[in-house]
Amino acid sequence: MPTPRDRSRAGSTGKLTAFAVALLMTVVACGGGSDDGGSGGGGKGLERSSVTVAALPLADDAPLYLARDRELFEKEGLDVRIQPVQQSIQALPALSKGQVDVIAGANYVTFLQAHEKGTLDLRILSEGARVTPHMMDVLVPEDSDIRGVADLKGKKVAVNILNNIQSLTLNAILGRQGAGRPEYRQIAFPQMGVALEKGQVDAVHAVEPFNSAIQKQLNARVLVDGGSAPVENIPISGYVTTADYADKNPRTAAAFRRAIAAAAEIATRDQDAVREELPEYTKVTADQAESIRLPAYPVTSDASELRRLTELMQEQGLLTKTIDPGTLLVE
């Protein structure tokens, strides 16, 4: 795509997704994420030194790549292998089977639901990203007759995954403003620009770097700031693993967390470091990286902020019972 995320051509989108899935299946076929068996093979007293991380090519995961390229993992005695995927949910089966050790950029909504259903015994190693103003927006065509949030009621709005963080946060924003809800359509981020241009949907809920790309290519208009009240600064993704992995590899998990925290600190104090990193693992060009809106990168995990998310999920019926995020955070 002309922009890092612009896979406006459906053919190239399909090829990239197929390639990512094929890569993931290679990991599965090889029988696991770590090759030292978790028994005394790690350096610096680690249970294991090799860690396989499934990650998305999004701005959320910048600290992961900063930690790799600035040798922060190496300083902790870790050999971190990054496995690209297009949706974090693609790696969930491999995580459950121990074929992938960690998922980076894991959208909390999906993984909290899996935890509640018992399909995944979830543990959160580190927070990944939180919402900031305009890092995700609802966009409409320049000439759209949708002029305000009230006009979204009943309209078709594209989201990457149904019943997830995008619809969850947009419903909260619309509810705060007394507006009705739209009808959501599942369309992958790289295909949203084409869908909007062809009139297949009335609006798209896009995250960076797709957000900026669609605005630039289609001259799309921002209708809703996806980071506005009442969801400002809400956690959206993290570095997750299983309870079994965390219990069996506490020193390895701690080393991974320290490296991510160090990288998040760099990303927080120096956005230029993130902007320089983005072209290294996404198709964002250096020029495009200069203008996209970045998420916040928490250095430490905060159970109270995560609780805002779980409570919102309960309010909208995405969780049926209370989950205390404090019980899921790996210390």
C-alpha positions in Angstrom: 0.0 0.0 0.0 1.1 3.5 -0.7 1.1 4.2 3.0 2.4 1.7 5.4 -1.1 0.5 6.0 -2.8 1.4 2.9 -3.4 -2.1 1.5 -6.1 -0.4 -0.5 -5.5 -3.1 -3.1 -7.3 -6.1 -1.9 -4.9 -8.4 -3.7 -1.8 -7.2 -1.8 -3.8 -7.3 1.4 -4.6 -10.9 0.9 -1.0 -11.8 0.2 0.3 -10.0 3.3 -2.3 -11.6 5.5 -1.6 -15.0 4.0 2.1 -14.5 4.5 1.6 -13.5 8.2 -0.6 -16.6 8.8 1.9 -18.8 7.1 4.7 -17.5 9.3 2.6 -18.2 12.4 1.9 -21.7 11.2 5.6 -22.2 10.7 6.1 -21.5 14.4 3.3 -24.0 15.2 4.7 -26.6 13.0 8.1 -26.3 14.6 6.5 -27.3 17.8 6.9 -24.2 20.0 8.1 -20.8 20.8 11.1 -21.6 22.9 13.7 -24.1 22.0 15.3 -24.6 25.4 12.4 -26.4 27.0 12.2 -24.1 29.9 14.6 -26.1 32.0 17.7 -24.3 33.1 18.6 -23.2 29.5 18.5 -19.4 30.2 21.3 -17.1 31.0 21.4 -14.9 34.1 19.4 -17.5 36.1 16.5 -17.5 33.7 14.3 -20.5 33.3 14.7 -20.0 29.5 16.4 -17.4 27.4 14.4 -17.8 24.2 11.0 -16.1 24.0 8.8 -16.0 20.9 6.5 -13.0 20.7 3.6 -12.7 18.2 3.3 -9.1 17.4 1.3 -6.7 15.2 2.8 -4.1 12.8 1.1 -1.3 14.7 2.3 1.7 16.7 1.2 -0.1 19.9 4.2 -2.5 19.7 6.9 0.1 19.3 8.5 -0.6 22.7 8.9 -4.3 21.7 10.9 -3.3 18.7 12.8 -0.6 20.6 13.7 -3.3 23.1 15.0 -5.5 20.4 16.9 -3.0 18.4 18.5 -1.3 21.4 19.5 -4.6 22.8 17.4 -4.2 26.0 16.3 -7.9 25.7 19.9 -8.9 25.3 20.9 -7.0 28.4 18.4 -9.2 30.3 19.8 -12.4 28.8 16.9 -12.9 26.5 16.7 -14.0 22.9 13.4 -12.6 21.7 12.1 -13.8 18.4 9.3 -11.7 16.9 6.6 -13.4 14.9 4.4 -11.0 12.8 0.6 -11.4 12.7 -2.1 -9.2 11.4 -4.5 -9.7 14.2 -3.6 -10.7 17.8 -6.5 -13.1 17.8 -4.7 -15.1 15.1 -2.0 -16.1 17.6 -4.4 -17.0 20.5 -4.6 -20.7 19.7 -0.8 -20.9 19.5 -0.5 -19.1 22.8 -3.0 -21.4 24.5 -1.0 -24.4 23.3 2.4 -23.0 24.3 3.6 -22.6 20.8 3.9 -18.8 21.2 5.1 -17.5 24.6 3.8 -13.9 24.5 1.4 -11.8 22.3 2.3 -8.2 22.0 -0.3 -5.6 21.1 -3.0 -8.1 22.3 -6.3 -6.3 22.4 -7.6 -6.6 25.9 -11.3 -7.0 25.0 -10.7 -10.3 23.1 -8.3 -11.7 25.6 -10.4 -10.8 28.6 -13.4 -12.5 27.0 -11.3 -15.6 26.3 -10.3 -15.6 29.9 -13.9 -15.3 31.2 -15.0 -18.2 28.9 -12.1 -20.4 30.1 -10.5 -20.8 26.7 -7.4 -18.9 28.0 -5.9 -18.6 31.5 -4.7 -15.0 30.9 -1.9 -13.2 32.5 -0.8 -9.6 31.6 3.0 -9.2 31.7 2.9 -5.5 30.8 0.6 -2.8 29.5 1.2 -2.0 25.9 -0.7 1.1 24.8 -3.4 3.5 26.0 -5.6 5.8 23.9 -4.5 9.3 23.1 -6.4 12.0 21.2 -6.9 11.2 17.6 -4.8 8.0 17.6 -8.0 6.5 16.3 -10.8 8.3 14.7 -14.2 7.8 13.0 -13.7 9.0 9.4 -16.4 9.8 6.8 -16.0 10.9 3.1 -15.4 14.6 2.6 -18.8 15.0 1.0 -20.7 12.8 3.4 -24.1 14.0 4.7 -23.1 12.6 8.1 -22.3 15.9 9.9 -22.4 15.0 13.6 -22.4 12.1 16.0 -26.2 12.0 16.0 -26.1 11.1 12.3 -24.2 7.9 12.9 -27.3 6.1 14.3 -28.0 3.1 12.1 -25.2 3.9 9.7 -22.6 1.3 8.7 -19.3 1.8 10.5 -16.3 -0.4 9.8 -14.3 -1.8 12.7 -11.4 -4.3 12.6 -13.1 -6.8 14.8 -16.7 -6.9 15.9 -17.6 -6.3 19.6 -14.2 -5.1 20.5 -12.2 -2.1 21.6 -13.4 0.1 18.7 -17.1 -0.4 19.1 -16.7 -0.5 22.9 -15.1 2.9 23.0 -17.2 4.5 20.3 -20.4 3.3 22.0 -19.2 4.9 25.2 -18.5 8.2 23.4 -21.8 8.2 21.7 -23.6 7.4 24.9 -22.0 10.3 26.7 -23.3 12.6 23.9 -26.8 11.0 23.9 -26.4 9.7 20.4 -27.6 6.4 19.0 -25.4 3.5 18.0 -24.4 2.6 14.4 -24.3 -0.8 12.7 -20.8 -2.2 12.8 -19.2 -4.1 9.9 -16.0 -6.1 10.3 -13.4 -4.9 7.8 -9.7 -5.3 8.3 -7.8 -2.1 8.8 -5.9 -2.3 5.5 -9.2 -2.6 3.5 -11.0 0.2 5.3 -9.9 2.9 2.8 -11.2 1.0 -0.2 -14.5 0.2 1.6 -15.1 3.8 2.4 -14.2 5.0 -1.1 -16.5 2.5 -2.7 -19.4 3.3 -0.3 -19.5 -0.1 1.2 -19.7 1.6 4.6 -20.7 5.0 5.7 -17.8 5.5 8.0 -14.6 3.8 9.3 -13.1 3.6 12.7 -9.4 3.6 11.9 -6.3 3.5 14.1 -2.9 4.8 13.2 -1.2 4.5 10.9 -4.4 3.7 8.8 -6.1 6.7 10.2 -3.7 9.3 8.8 -3.3 7.3 5.5 -7.1 7.3 4.9 -7.4 11.0 5.7 -4.6 11.8 3.3 -5.5 9.6 0.4 -9.3 10.2 0.5 -9.4 13.6 2.1 -11.6 11.9 4.6 -13.1 14.0 7.4 -12.7 13.3 11.1 -16.2 12.9 12.6 -15.3 11.6 16.1 -12.0 11.6 18.1 -11.8 8.0 19.2 -9.8 9.1 22.2 -12.2 11.6 23.7 -14.3 11.4 26.9 -15.2 9.1 28.5 -12.5 6.8 27.2 -9.4 9.1 27.2 -6.3 7.3 28.3 -8.1 3.9 28.5 -5.9 0.8 28.1 -6.3 -0.9 24.8 -3.6 -3.5 24.4 -0.8 -5.3 26.3 1.8 -8.0 26.4 0.0 -11.2 27.5 0.8 -14.7 28.2 -0.7 -17.7 30.0 -0.8 -18.4 33.7 1.1 -21.6 33.0 3.9 -19.8 31.3 4.1 -17.1 34.0 4.1 -19.6 36.8 6.8 -21.8 35.2 9.0 -18.9 34.1 8.8 -16.2 36.7 12.4 -14.9 36.2 12.1 -15.0 32.4 8.8 -13.1 32.6 10.4 -10.5 35.0 13.3 -10.0 32.6 10.9 -9.5 29.7 8.9 -7.0 31.7 12.0 -5.0 32.7 13.1 -4.7 29.0 9.6 -3.6 27.9 9.5 -1.1 30.8 12.8 0.3 29.8 11.7 0.6 26.2 8.4 2.2 27.2 10.3 4.8 29.2 12.3 5.6 26.0 9.1 5.8 24.0 7.4 8.1 26.5 10.2 10.6 26.9 11.3 10.5 23.2 8.6 10.2 20.6 11.2 10.7 17.9 12.7 7.3 18.9 9.3 5.7 18.1 8.9 7.6 14.9 12.4 6.4 13.8 11.5 2.8 14.8 8.1 2.6 12.9 9.6 2.2 9.4 11.7 -0.7 10.7 8.8 -3.0 11.4 5.9 -1.4 9.5 5.5 -0.1 6.0 5.2 3.4 7.4 7.7 5.6 5.6 10.0 8.0 7.6 7.9 11.0 6.3 4.6 9.4 7.3 6.0 8.4 10.7 6.6 12.1 11.5 2.9 12.9 11.4 1.0 10.0 12.8 -0.6 10.2 16.3 1.0 7.8 18.8 -0.6 6.0 21.7 0.6 6.4 25.2 3.2 3.8 26.4 2.7 3.1 30.1 6.0 2.3 31.9 4.1 0.5 34.7 0.8 -1.4 34.7 -2.1 0.1 36.5 -4.9 -2.2 37.7 -7.2 0.8 38.3 -6.9 1.9 34.7 -7.5 -1.6 33.5 -10.5 -1.8 35.7 -12.0 1.1 33.8 -11.9 -1.1 30.7 -13.4 -4.2 32.4 -16.2 -2.1 33.9 -17.0 -0.6 30.5 -17.1 -4.1 29.0 -19.5 -5.2 31.7 -21.8 -2.2 31.0 -22.0 -3.1 27.3 -22.4 -6.8 27.9 -19.0 -7.9 26.7 -18.3 -9.5 30.1 -20.9 -11.2 32.1 -19.1 -11.0 35.4 -16.6 -8.9 37.3 -13.0 -9.5 36.6 -10.4 -8.0 38.9 -7.4 -7.0 36.6 -5.2 -7.0 39.6 -5.4 -10.8 39.7 -4.2 -11.0 36.1 -1.2 -8.7 36.3 2.1 -10.6 36.7 4.2 -9.0 39.4 
